[in-house]
Amino acid sequence: MITEDQTDIVKFLSQAGSYGLPGPVEFIETHISRIFLVGDRAFKMKRAVKLPYVDFSTAGLRLGYCEKEVALNGASAPGLYLGVRPIMRGQDGQLHFGGKGEVVDAVVEMVRFDQALLADRLATAGKLTPELMTRTARMIAGFHQAAPAIQGDCGADNIAAVLSINEAGFATSHLFEPGAVRKLSDLFRDRLAIHAARLDRRHAAGKIRRCHGDLHLRNICILNGEPRLFDCIEFNDQIATVDTLYDLAFLLMDLWHRGFPHYSSLVANRYLDHVDDEDGFVLLPFFLALRAAVRAHVIATQVEEGSTIAEALTAEAKSYFSLARDLLGERQPQLIAIGGLSGSGKTTLADALAPFVGMPPGARVIESDRVRKAMHGVDAETHLPAAAYRPDISERVYREIARRAGSILKDGGTVVADAVFDRLASRELIEMAALIHNVPFTGVWLKGEPEILRERVAARKGGPSDADLGVLNVQLANEPHTIGWQSLNAAQPISELVGKIRAQANLGREPMVANLTGQAYSHENQLA
């Protein structure tokens, strides 16, 4: 609901002379904000709206929330937020920044950056990369680890409040059939009942934090070469005080919806590698569904307000609604193990396969190199000495892989395990994890010609593997002749290998996703 007429303020902000900066003034509008771009600055005003989740109904509220926005975003995007500029009306009735008069509104002043460096623009331009998404995942993990843990509502109550906000949001729109909304709400409440105990445990463990709250691609930008979060939720502490994985889920859902399931899976796995939060993995599909529902009713609100692009927004809102419903489905958990000597492409294949397995954002990839580095308390790219690869330590690594896999399988999640698996004992350990939890198991052995493996290992730059040509030569000398798993040619294209594993594991589904134009396309295109 719009509460005040801001026409004269918008006119004032649309004139370059108001800022004393060279024009022209460019204009961007969202459902609760207007952004004016002029010179090397951006000025963001709050729209005079009052909705179930935000109240910008008075000038005093808008000024206060501008100040809060600057304070909250300073840590995650240093140098981007410059301050708050109140808009005054003088005795002559004219508007101006600061000085004497009545405060009638306010804007947040920011450094203007190249809009092409917004993550959503990079996605549209096809410029997202695995390396950038890995750095983004680690940046978010660090942000969450530094965020203050909040005591208050228990975990289940926190999510119940989100559901109530969603239900109130849907009630303001006539875009969706009431019966479909009731059915979706009932599904959410059913899933909440299933996850309630886990959510409460996570709250007790300090996983409820004052997070970003609006963590999607459009609120990530590249500043000085690094991905940064900006434009966090400042207007509703309840919305932003959430489980850290629910915060992350907005980005995962956004990537999935836009047609990038591979990056959604990659970000989820790299984030979990960094924070070691396996207990929450099984919650991700539910959290993604919640985020999709939020987008559905927020965009529906824009339609109700008579947006000039109502037709496109209607299609977009309905696609999010359908995604939320689909994400509340179920699939049988399973375990896929990928083995092979160094250079066979195990990790590349595991990451490519993960989006096709389990519910979005895909399978949890458990990689031996990352497990080993975590056991030694170092980052994945830190080189370990030879002593870290003693047989007794390697045995511990394989036991940890099996333990982690078993924990996720027990909770109903799906796992792709990535390790050499050249010893019978290590293969038996991972197979036993599937047997204990009564889930289907698929074992794959990547067989490569020695020359190809040597070329690949020699060409490696960075990454978690410490294997060099000396290690590979030892592996080649001891390569097992009989594996018992499906043998695949490591020289084949990744898309073909993924297809063969899917066929063997009965993974017939395509992760079809709707992008922002309402078109659907397959993840296969990203593997070509």
Residue pairs with C-beta under 8 A, 6 or more apart in sequence:
1 49
1 50
1 51
2 47
2 48
2 49
2 305
3 48
3 49
3 50
3 56
3 57
3 58
4 48
4 57
4 58
4 59
5 48
6 45
6 47
6 48
6 105
8 95
9 45
9 87
9 95
9 104
9 105
10 34
10 45
12 18
12 87
12 95
13 25
13 34
13 36
13 43
13 45
13 107
14 25
14 27
14 36
15 23
15 25
16 22
16 23
16 24
16 25
16 38
16 39
17 23
18 95
18 96
18 97
19 38
19 39
19 41
19 43
19 97
21 38
21 39
21 40
21 41
22 38
22 39
23 38
23 39
24 38
25 36
25 37
25 38
26 36
26 37
26 38
27 34
27 35
27 36
27 37
28 34
28 35
28 37
29 35
31 47
31 49
31 298
31 299
31 301
31 302
31 305
32 46
32 47
32 49
32 51
32 54
32 56
32 235
33 44
33 45
33 46
33 47
34 44
34 45
34 47
35 42
35 43
35 44
35 45
36 42
36 43
36 44
36 45
36 107
37 112
38 112
39 112
40 111
40 112
41 82
41 109
41 110
41 111
41 112
42 109
42 110
42 111
42 112
43 85
43 107
43 108
43 109
43 110
44 66
44 69
44 107
44 108
44 110
45 62
45 105
45 106
45 107
45 108
46 56
46 62
46 65
46 66
46 105
46 106
46 235
47 56
48 56
48 57
48 62
49 56
49 57
50 56
50 57
51 169
51 172
51 301
52 165
52 168
52 169
52 172
53 165
53 168
53 169
53 235
53 236
53 239
54 235
54 236
55 61
55 235
56 62
56 65
56 235
59 103
59 104
59 105
59 106
60 103
62 105
62 106
63 84
63 86
63 103
63 105
63 106
65 234
65 235
66 84
66 106
66 107
66 108
67 84
68 234
68 235
69 81
69 108
69 231
69 232
69 234
70 81
70 83
70 84
70 108
72 232
72 234
73 80
73 81
73 229
73 230
73 231
73 232
73 234
74 81
75 143
75 146
76 143
76 212
76 228
76 229
76 230
76 232
77 221
77 223
77 228
77 229
77 230
79 111
79 223
79 224
80 110
80 111
80 113
80 221
80 223
80 228
80 230
81 108
81 109
81 110
81 230
82 109
82 110
82 111
83 108
83 109
84 106
84 107
84 108
84 109
85 97
85 98
85 106
85 107
85 108
85 109
86 97
86 98
86 103
86 105
86 106
87 95
87 96
87 97
87 103
87 104
87 105
87 106
87 107
88 95
88 96
88 97
88 98
88 99
88 100
88 101
88 102
88 103
88 104
89 95
89 101
89 102
89 104
90 96
90 99
90 100
90 101
91 101
95 104
113 221
113 223
115 121
116 122
116 125
117 221
117 222
117 223
118 217
118 218
118 220
118 221
119 128
119 136
119 217
119 218
119 220
119 221
119 222
119 227
120 216
120 217
120 218
120 254
120 258
122 128
122 132
122 222
123 217
123 255
123 258
123 260
128 260
128 263
130 263
130 266
130 351
132 227
133 263
133 266
133 267
133 270
134 266
134 267
134 270
135 226
135 227
136 220
136 227
136 251
136 267
137 266
137 267
137 268
137 270
137 271
137 274
138 270
138 271
138 274
139 226
139 227
139 228
139 229
140 215
140 229
140 248
140 251
140 267
140 271
141 271
141 274
141 275
142 274
143 212
143 229
144 209
144 211
144 244
144 247
144 248
144 275
145 275
147 209
147 210
147 211
147 244
148 209
148 210
149 206
149 207
149 208
149 209
150 208
150 209
150 210
150 241
152 158
152 208
152 241
153 161
153 203
153 208
154 199
154 200
154 203
154 204
155 196
155 198
155 199
155 200
155 201
155 202
155 203
155 204
155 207
155 208
155 243
156 192
156 195
156 196
156 197
156 199
156 200
158 199
158 203
158 208
158 241
158 242
158 243
159 192
159 195
159 199
159 242
159 243
159 246
159 290
160 192
161 238
162 239
162 242
162 246
162 290
162 294
163 185
163 188
163 189
163 192
163 290
165 238
165 239
166 185
166 188
166 290
166 293
166 294
166 297
167 181
167 185
169 294
169 297
169 298
169 300
169 301
170 176
170 181
170 185
170 296
170 297
170 300
172 297
172 300
172 301
172 304
173 297
173 300
173 301
173 303
173 304
174 304
175 300
175 303
175 304
175 314
175 317
175 318
176 296
176 300
176 317
176 318
176 321
180 321
184 293
184 321
184 324
184 325
184 328
187 325
187 328
188 289
188 290
188 293
188 328
191 286
191 289
191 328
192 199
192 286
195 283
195 286
198 279
198 280
198 282
198 283
199 243
199 283
201 279
202 208
202 243
202 279
202 280
203 243
205 279
207 243
207 244
207 245
207 277
207 280
208 241
208 242
208 243
208 244
209 241
209 242
209 244
209 247
210 237
210 240
210 241
211 232
211 240
211 241
211 242
211 244
211 246
211 247
212 219
212 229
212 232
212 233
212 240
212 247
213 232
213 233
213 236
213 239
213 240
213 242
213 247
214 231
214 232
214 233
214 240
214 250
215 229
215 232
215 247
215 248
215 250
215 251
216 250
216 251
216 253
216 254
217 251
217 254
217 255
217 258
219 229
219 230
219 231
219 232
220 227
220 228
220 229
220 230
220 251
221 227
221 228
221 230
222 228
232 240
233 239
233 240
234 240
243 280
243 283
243 287
244 275
244 277
244 280
245 277
245 280
245 283
245 284
245 287
246 283
246 287
246 290
246 291
248 267
248 268
248 271
248 287
249 284
249 287
249 288
249 290
249 291
250 291
250 294
251 264
251 267
252 264
252 267
252 268
252 284
252 288
252 291
252 360
252 361
253 264
253 288
253 291
253 292
253 295
253 323
253 327
253 360
254 291
255 261
255 263
255 264
255 267
255 361
256 264
256 288
256 323
256 360
256 361
256 511
256 513
257 292
257 295
257 319
257 320
257 323
257 513
257 514
257 515
257 516
258 513
258 515
258 516
259 513
259 514
259 515
259 521
259 523
260 513
260 526
261 355
261 360
261 361
261 362
261 511
261 513
261 523
262 351
262 352
262 355
262 523
262 526
262 527
264 355
264 360
264 361
264 362
265 351
265 354
265 355
265 361
265 362
265 363
265 365
266 351
266 354
267 361
268 284
268 361
268 362
269 351
269 354
269 364
269 365
272 278
272 281
272 364
273 367
273 370
273 374
273 380
276 374
278 364
278 404
278 407
278 408
279 407
279 411
281 364
281 408
281 411
281 413
282 408
282 411
282 412
282 413
284 359
284 360
284 361
285 327
285 328
285 359
285 360
285 361
286 327
286 328
288 327
288 360
288 361
289 323
289 324
289 325
289 327
289 328
290 324
292 320
292 321
292 323
292 324
292 327
293 320
293 321
293 324
295 317
295 320
296 317
296 318
296 320
296 321
296 324
297 317
299 313
299 316
299 317
299 320
300 313
300 317
302 310
302 313
303 310
303 313
303 314
303 317
307 313
312 517
315 518
316 516
316 518
319 514
319 518
322 514
323 513
323 514
327 359
327 360
329 359
330 359
331 358
331 359
331 414
332 439
332 440
333 358
333 408
333 409
333 412
333 413
333 414
333 415
333 437
333 439
334 357
334 358
334 414
334 415
334 434
334 439
334 440
334 441
334 442
334 505
335 405
335 409
335 414
335 415
335 417
335 430
335 433
335 434
335 439
335 440
335 441
335 442
336 353
336 357
336 363
336 415
336 416
336 417
336 441
336 442
336 443
336 444
336 501
336 505
337 416
337 417
337 419
337 421
337 427
337 430
337 431
337 441
337 442
337 443
337 444
337 485
338 346
338 349
338 350
338 353
338 416
338 417
338 418
338 444
338 446
339 346
339 419
339 420
339 421
339 422
339 427
339 443
339 444
339 445
339 446
339 483
339 485
340 346
340 420
340 421
340 445
340 446
340 447
340 448
340 490
341 420
341 422
341 446
341 448
341 453
341 472
341 475
341 476
341 479
342 420
342 453
342 457
342 465
342 467
342 471
342 472
342 475
343 448
343 452
343 453
343 454
343 455
343 456
343 457
343 467
343 472
343 490
344 446
344 447
344 448
344 453
344 456
344 490
345 446
345 448
345 456
345 490
345 494
345 497
346 418
346 419
346 420
346 446
347 367
347 369
347 418
347 463
347 464
347 465
348 494
349 418
349 446
349 494
349 497
349 498
349 501
350 365
350 367
350 416
350 418
351 365
352 494
352 495
352 497
352 498
352 527
353 363
353 416
353 498
353 501
353 502
354 362
354 363
354 364
354 365
354 416
355 361
355 362
355 511
355 523
356 362
356 498
356 502
356 507
356 509
356 510
356 511
356 523
357 363
357 414
357 416
357 505
357 507
358 413
358 414
359 414
360 511
362 414
362 511
363 413
363 414
363 415
363 416
364 408
364 413
364 414
364 415
364 416
365 415
365 416
365 417
365 418
366 401
366 404
366 405
366 415
366 416
366 417
366 418
367 418
367 419
367 464
368 397
368 398
368 401
368 418
368 419
368 420
369 380
369 463
369 464
369 465
369 466
370 380
370 464
371 397
371 400
371 401
371 404
372 384
372 388
372 389
372 393
372 394
372 397
373 379
373 380
373 382
373 384
373 464
374 380
375 393
375 396
375 397
375 400
376 384
376 388
378 384
380 463
380 464
381 462
381 463
381 464
383 466
384 466
387 393
389 466
389 471
395 425
397 419
398 419
398 425
398 426
398 429
398 430
399 429
401 417
401 419
401 429
401 430
402 429
402 430
402 432
402 433
403 433
404 415
405 415
405 417
405 430
405 433
405 434
406 433
406 436
406 437
408 414
408 415
409 415
409 433
409 434
409 437
409 439
410 437
417 430
419 426
419 430
420 426
420 475
421 427
421 430
421 443
421 445
421 485
422 475
422 478
422 479
422 480
423 480
424 480
427 443
427 483
427 484
427 485
430 443
431 441
431 443
434 440
434 441
435 441
440 505
440 506
442 486
442 501
442 504
442 505
443 483
443 484
443 485
443 486
444 485
444 486
444 488
444 501
444 504
445 483
445 485
445 486
445 487
445 488
446 488
446 489
446 490
446 497
447 487
447 488
447 489
447 490
448 456
448 489
448 490
448 491
449 491
450 476
452 490
452 491
453 472
453 476
453 490
454 469
454 472
457 467
457 468
457 469
457 472
458 469
467 475
486 500
486 501
486 504
488 497
488 500
488 501
493 527
493 528
494 527
495 524
495 527
495 528
498 527
501 507
502 508
510 522
510 523
510 524
511 522
511 523
512 520
512 521
512 522
513 520
513 521
513 523
514 520
515 521
